[in-house]
């Protein structure tokens, strides 16, 4: 089981752009907001594990 960590860098309508924080990367991941916790905002830290996103710290 792998775990990835992200930060929400922007929200555009029904999608959010996420940036990996557990590795050095400038690549962005576009994710449908329906797959993310409802309370996300720009700057929210997320953990992705077992096909689910969870707000952390």
N, C-alpha and C positions, 0 to 999 in steps of 0.2 A: 504494500500500500504506500503510495507516495503522497506527499503533502506539498502544496505550492502556496506562496504568499503573494498577495497583490495589494495594490493601492488604486483606488478609483481616481483617475486623472481628469476625466470629463464625463459629462452625461449629455447625451444628445437624443432627446425624445425617448424612444423605447429601448435605447441602447446605452451602454456604458463602456468607456475605454479603460482598460485595466493595464497596469504596469507591474511586472514582476519585481518583488523587493527582496527575494531570497537569493537572487543571482544578479550580476551586473548585466543589464540589458536595457536598450532604448526601445525595444519592440513593444507594441501595444496589442492588446487582445480585445476585440470587440465582442461584447456579451449582451444578450437580450436581458433587459431588466427583469423580466418575468422569472429568470433563473437566479436572480440575486435577492438578498434580503430587502424588504420594502424600505427600511430606514437608511439606506445608503445615501451619501452625499459625496461631493468631491473631497478627497482626502481620507475617506473611510478606508481602514485597513481590513483586508479579508483573508481568510484561510480557505483553501480549496482542498477538499479531501473527500474521497468516496463519492464523487460526482455532486457534491454540495458545497455551496459557499456559505461561510459563517463570518459574521463581524467579530473582530478581535480588538483588544485593547484600545 
